[in-house]
């Protein structure tokens, strides 16, 4: 499978991940949902970390093998965990406040920032047709701001929108950092994912402790089994994502755009299952996204 195909599979899984997040944080305590989610990921990876340390040659698949790392590389992965932890925290709080059919498209503007950073610092140069595809996608994303006004969501004043924008910028920086870890530093996708999942737990604990001390009565936690599905969906999506990004021919700007087409699934669920408004205007924006991605893929 090509790196674009791997990115597309990641996008589908990421869409279902967004849906589970929305269902988990509705009228719920975000810090505890986050801590449960990252703890599940840690528990899933710890056996493979131990297995790889004891008998790496018997691990059944390379995507499950976790390499040993120097202390310096561990520090790099801790930095990634802090960056992503901040992005996720803002995104989860925003998702609690905003309709899913608005929050997900805002999050999908990550390619705007990824393209800018990649062009400025990594010297990536998408082809002319790929730039056309990217511009079409970004115009479709931008049109969501007009749709949001119909639902009383001002992209200039709403706190949820501001949190999602900052979360998106941090997510774009994480994408660039991922390419650095995978291609420049040479850490394997499974090793990045495993240790990143472990280090996310201590990153999230302080916020959960703060909630238990200061906000427990105001925003009580409700246990939902769907909390356990959040991280596994992301882990599998990220396996495809990291594998795509590890390809020397992969352009991080293109991978990010394709991956953010997960918005189609989020949008469909928000409209159909949650009864969110403005189906046709939002559907027109989604169509623009799909056209842009098609142009982008054909130009690859």
N, C-alpha and C positions, 0 to 999 in steps of 0.2 A: 504494500500500500504506500502511495506517495505521501509526502509531508502535508500536502493539501487535503488528501483523503483522511489522514489521521486527525487533522485539525477539524474536519467536518464531523467526525464521530465524537470528538471531544465536545463540539458545540451542542450536539443532541443531548449528551449526558449532562452538560452544564445547564441546559434548559430545565431538565427535571430537577436538578439541584436547586435552581432558583425557586421552583415551585415548592419544594419541601421546606426551604428557608421561610418562605412567606407563611406557610401553614404553621410552622413551628413558632414564629415570633408574634403572631396575631394575639393581641391582648396577653402577652406573656413577658417574662423577665429576660431581656436580651442577654445580659452577661452570663446567666446560668445556661441558657440554650447554647451559647457559644462555647462555654467550657465543656458541656456534655459532648458537643459535636467534635471538638478537637481531641477530647479524651478518647473517643471512639477510634479516631484515626491513629492515635498513639498506641492503643491496645492492639489494633490490627497489625501495626508494623513491628512492634517489639519482638514477637517470635521470629520474624525474618532477620532482624538485626542480630539476635542471639545465634540463630542458625548459621548465618553467614560468617559470624565470628568463629564458630566452632568447627564447621565443616562446609566451607563455601562451595566446594566442588559437588556437593550433593543437593544443593538448592535446585528445585526442578526447572526453573526458568530464569533467564538472565534479568527479566523485569522484576524479579523478586529478590535478587541478590544485592546485598548492601555492602559496599566496599569499606575497608578501613580508611580512616582519614587522619591527616595531621591536625594538630590543634588549630593551626591557622585556618584550615578549611572548615573546621567546626565553627570558628568565629564568624566566618562568612555566612554559614547557614543560620546561625543565631541572628545575624543582621537581617537575613531574609524573613525569618519568623517574626521579628519585630515590625518590619515593614508591612508584611501581609496581615499581621494581627491588627495593626492600626486601620488598614483598609477594610478588613472584615467587620471590625467593630462599628465603624461609621456606616458601612453598607447595611448591616443588620438593623441598626437603629433607624436608618432611613426607610428601609423596607417595611418596618413596623408602622411608619407614619403615612407612606404613600401608597396609592394603588399599584399593584404589581404591573399593570399594563403601562404605567408611566415610569416606575422605578427601574424596571429592566432595560428599557431603551436608553435611559440616562446612563446607566452603567455601561451600555454598549458603546458609548462615545469614547471608550478607552482607546480605540485606534487613532483618534485625533492626536492624542498626546503621545502614543507610541510611535506614530509616524514621525512626528516632529522631533522626538528624542533620537530615534533611529537615524533620521536623515542628518541631524546635527552632529551626533557623536559617534555613530557607527558607520557612517558613510554608505548606508544602504541607499540604493537608487532603483526604486520600482520602475518598470517600463511605462511608456506613455499610456497604453491601454489600461494598465493596472492603476495608474493615477486617476484615470477617468472613472474606473470602477469605485475607487476609494472616495472620490468626490461625490458620486451619486449616493453612496451609502451615508456619507456625512450630511448631505442635504436632507436625506430622509430622517436621520436622527434629529437634526435641527428642527424639522417641522413638528416634532413632538411637543416642542415648547408652546406652539400655538394651540395644539389640542389640549394641553394641560390647563391653559387658561379657562377653557370651557368647563373644567371640573373644579375651578377655584384654586388651582395650583399655580402660583406665580413662580416662574423659574428665577426671578430676581429676588424674591422676598421669602420664599418658603424655606424653613429650616431643614426640612427633610431633603429638599433639592440640593441645598448647600452641602449637606453631609455626603450625599451621593456623589456630587461632583468631586469633592476632596478625596473620597474613597476611590473614585475612578482614576484620578491622577496618580494616587499611590499605587493602584493596580497596574497602571501603565509603566511606572518606574519598576515595579516588580517584574514585568515582562522583559524589560531590558536587562535587569539583573539576572533573570533566569538564563538568558542567552550567554551572559558573561560566565555564569557558573558552569553551564553545560559545555560551551565551546572554548572559552579562554582558559578557565581553570581546569576543565576536563573531568568534572564530577559526573558520574552516570545519572540518568534520570531517576532510577529507583533509589539511589543513595541520597539525592537531593530531597526526594519526596519523603523518604523514611525519617531522616533526621529533622527535616523541617516539621513533620508531624509531631515528633517528640518535643521539639523546642517550643512549639505553639502552646503547649499546656502551661508551662510557667509564665508565658507571656500573658495568658488570659486569666490566670488565678487572681492577680491583684484587683481587677475590675469586679470579679465575682465576689471577692471578700468585701469590697466597698459597697456593693449592692446589698449584701447580707447585713451590713451595719447601718446603712443609711436609707435604703429604699425598699426594704423587704415588705413593709406594710403597705406602702403606696402602690407598688407594682409586684404583686405576688407571683410566684412561679407556679405554673401548671404543667404537670408531667404529661407528655404526649409521646407515644411510641414513634411518631414520625421523626422525633429528635435524633433517633439512632440511624436514620437513613441519610441524613444530611452529608456526613463525612464520607461514607462509602461511595456515594455517587460522585462526589468531588474527587476522591482518590482515583477512581477508574477514569474519570474525565481527564485528570492530570497525567495519568500514565500515557494516554494518547497524545496529550499536549506536549509533554516533555520529550517524548520520542520524536514528535514532529520537529520540535525546536532543536533537537540534537543533530538533525540532518545538516551537514555543512552547506547545502544549497538552500536551506530554509531562510526566508526573510521574516524577521520577527514582526514587521509591519503587516505582512499578508496573513501570517498565522493568527495574529490578534484580531484582524477583521473577520476572518472566517469563523473563528471561535465565538465571537460575539453574536453570531447569527442564532445563538441559543435564544435570543429575544423572541423568536417566532413561537417557540414552545411556551415561554413565559406569558406572552401576549395571549395566546389561545386559551390558556388556563385562566388567566385573569378575567377575560371576557366571558367565557362560557361557564366556568365553575363558580367564580366569585361574583358574577353579575356586574362587572365594571362597565362603565358607560363608553359612548362614542366608538362603537365598533368600526363603522366605515371609515372615519378619518384616520383612526389608528391602523386599520387594515391597509389603507393607501400608503401609509408610512412603511409598513412592513413589506409591501410590494416593492417599494423603492429600494429597501435593503436587499431584497432577493435579486432584483435586477442588477444592482451594483456589485453584488458578490458574483453573479454569473459573469459579468464583464471582467471582473477581477480574475476569476479562475481561468477564463478563456485566454486572458492575456499573459498567463503564467508560463 
